[in-house]
Amino acid sequence: MTPVVGVLALQGDVREHLAALDACGVRSVAVRRPVELDTVEALVLPGGESTTMSRLLETFELLEPVRARIAAGMPAYGSCAGMILLAREVLDGRPDQQQLGGLDVVVRRNAFGRQVDSFETDLTVDGVSGGPMRAVFIRAPWVESTGPAVQVLATVPRLTLAGSDAGPAAGRAVAVRQGAVLATSFHPELTGDGRLHALFCDMVRETAAAA
Ligand code: GLN
């Protein structure tokens, strides 16, 4: 059976994720309401603005249902703002910002600072074969610390693509996995490289097969 994977469609780069999921052979649907959430086996939390998404999750009465599904083992993938939503704790967030949980990590929002606000680099990601991925960072978070169950899949190299020193960003974790939950600080949905979505779709199929 073809898995059905939702994309939280309250704000952010929803269309790009829907397209990337279709390309890896699952059926993608936009999720805006609890009844739509009930139809999906897995959920992608897109890049965008985590504080806005947090507010809209409450308005659309999705915060508790999504939290409950993730706690019950639903596979989830968050890019950038989506990573922030999945984190146990956010530094430099808004005090009223809500977390979905699922990832035992502390993330720092807008971590890369003004100088390297948005940048690209090539990243080697564990679990992604075929060479490094071009990673696009846009006012991205990094992972400040991880709990014991969290696997770090990628860290920032010392030099960015432009050849400048990554400074305090060097070595920071920017792709992590905990069980069926995956998160990246960067946006594979924006580059046309489908390998990260393919990894997530494999995780979704494995979870379905194990159920
Ligand atoms: N800075 C954004 C936030 O705090 C994330 C940016 C992004 O998703 N590109 O949610």
Residues whose N, C-alpha, C, O or C-beta is under 5 A from the ligand:
A	BS01	LIG	G47 G48 E49 S50 T51 S79 C80 A81 R109 N110 I138 R139
